[in-house]
Amino acid sequence: VASDLTTFALKLAAAARAETLPRWRDGVAAEHKGDGAFDPVTDADREGERVMRALIEQHFPDHGVSGEEFGVTGGTSPFTWSLDPVDGTRSFMCRLPTWTTLIALLENGEPVLGVIDAPVLGETYVGRGGQSWLYGNENNVEVRTSGCTSIDDARLSTTDPYLFNEPRPFERIRERAKVTRYSHDGYAYACVAAGSLDLVIESGLKAHDYTALIPVVRGAGGYIGDWNGGEDFGPGQVIAAATRELYEEAVTLLSE
Amino acid sequence: VASDLTTFALKLAAAARAETLPRWRDGVAAEHKGDGAFDPVTDADREGERVMRALIEQHFPDHGVSGEEFGVTGGTSPFTWSLDPVDGTRSFMCRLPTWTTLIALLENGEPVLGVIDAPVLGETYVGRGGQSWLYGNENNVEVRTSGCTSIDDARLSTTDPYLFNEPRPFERIRERAKVTRYSHDGYAYACVAAGSLDLVIESGLKAHDYTALIPVVRGAGGYIGDWNGGEDFGPGQVIAAATRELYEEAVTLLSE
């Protein structure tokens, strides 16, 4: 991917942030004043996607767009943008800080650039061409996973333990892991890339939820795959791990 | 409580923050470089408590201190400080943002002043004398709970659904609640005070975990009590709710 596309992806994230962050700061409070017609999460989702789509149409009119809110617009080039303006809607609703904006660029269907932007935390994670970076408030640093290779040492995360159809496979891993945290949605994958979490296991993800995560985790040296040892993300069962060894151990434990 | 004690409590929070926040920012990354002897959470906990105890000894030598790390120092006045330098150790370990420093002032054993300081988020919640405030980066605002009176409308939080000896009572509430979030420890009680969460249900809390929360929740118009409809926090079963009605509904559902 050309670096001007990375610059453009960061511009998309900044445009979305200008719509989402003020609604999170002020809107959630406003909702509680009893005006039931006002829904800051839906507003943030819609307006965030609207400004990103407008920029893509303006700068890359031949690119396709697939957005969580406004669906698919076909393109005439090999490039398509996948946009999820607010990933972690439930955290946003509760004014919790780890919701993100997810942006991916696909080339012939393969994610080649991923952005995980955490507006409240002032952190933007970018994965591209086998490298990942944290663009923070102060400086940009390349990020790497922890290198953890064993469940027994792993800091584990999943968004909601009640979302699994069969809770037992996840629980087998949770019982072995060093520590488990919940409720962090796409931000947890950025933490795997940055080395502060080692393993994320989830089910029920949609394409807009996982596409941007793939280049970020891979660029940091991590491994991301499905629950069966492959890369069929379509059914929404995703594992991201600091290393391939840890990923394989998770796959084995899930299938026991 | 005299307002100079509030000012002093904020000074304690700032002193602890100077020890904890840099260790969270830099130390968690350092740990992953493989130096197993280095433990940023334990360091932050110890050094955070050490600076707070030193300030109390210097300014109020007759006050007692009960700290999570260094135990109890008796005083000769009716006042005792309860200190938990890092509440949410597991979030700190995973470089997640919602860990807090909890500071309470007890007068004859009753918590009369509470501080929930969230260093990463730049938010300090203070409860005292039937009022609560958010001291933020920009300005100080009085906070109030949402006023939510029904489980069906409630945004629910608990730190870890696997910490309950009997999971079923909590699950009955979770199944009714509008949305449930996990892993936020003491910060969730600040969210109840500020109106962005409505209900927190936990078990296994120690005195340092809950004492500071009580004035913050009460000062914002919320209700905090035990699982049996009383105020016996000793066994560590705590419910914080936006309103007394919501608290009572939770008590009823938990006991069914």
HADDOCK unambig.tbl for C-alpha pairs under 7 A between the chains (distance, minus, plus):
assign (segid A and resid 32 and name CA) (segid B and resid 146 and name CA) 5.96 0.50 0.50
assign (segid A and resid 90 and name CA) (segid B and resid 179 and name CA) 6.79 0.50 0.50
assign (segid A and resid 94 and name CA) (segid B and resid 196 and name CA) 4.88 0.50 0.50
assign (segid A and resid 94 and name CA) (segid B and resid 197 and name CA) 5.66 0.50 0.50
assign (segid A and resid 95 and name CA) (segid B and resid 196 and name CA) 5.77 0.50 0.50
assign (segid A and resid 146 and name CA) (segid B and resid 32 and name CA) 5.87 0.50 0.50
assign (segid A and resid 155 and name CA) (segid B and resid 94 and name CA) 7.00 0.50 0.50
assign (segid A and resid 179 and name CA) (segid B and resid 90 and name CA) 6.77 0.50 0.50
assign (segid A and resid 181 and name CA) (segid B and resid 183 and name CA) 5.90 0.50 0.50
assign (segid A and resid 182 and name CA) (segid B and resid 182 and name CA) 5.56 0.50 0.50
assign (segid A and resid 182 and name CA) (segid B and resid 183 and name CA) 5.69 0.50 0.50
assign (segid A and resid 183 and name CA) (segid B and resid 181 and name CA) 5.89 0.50 0.50
assign (segid A and resid 183 and name CA) (segid B and resid 182 and name CA) 5.68 0.50 0.50
assign (segid A and resid 183 and name CA) (segid B and resid 183 and name CA) 7.00 0.50 0.50
assign (segid A and resid 196 and name CA) (segid B and resid 94 and name CA) 4.88 0.50 0.50
assign (segid A and resid 196 and name CA) (segid B and resid 95 and name CA) 5.78 0.50 0.50
assign (segid A and resid 197 and name CA) (segid B and resid 94 and name CA) 5.63 0.50 0.50
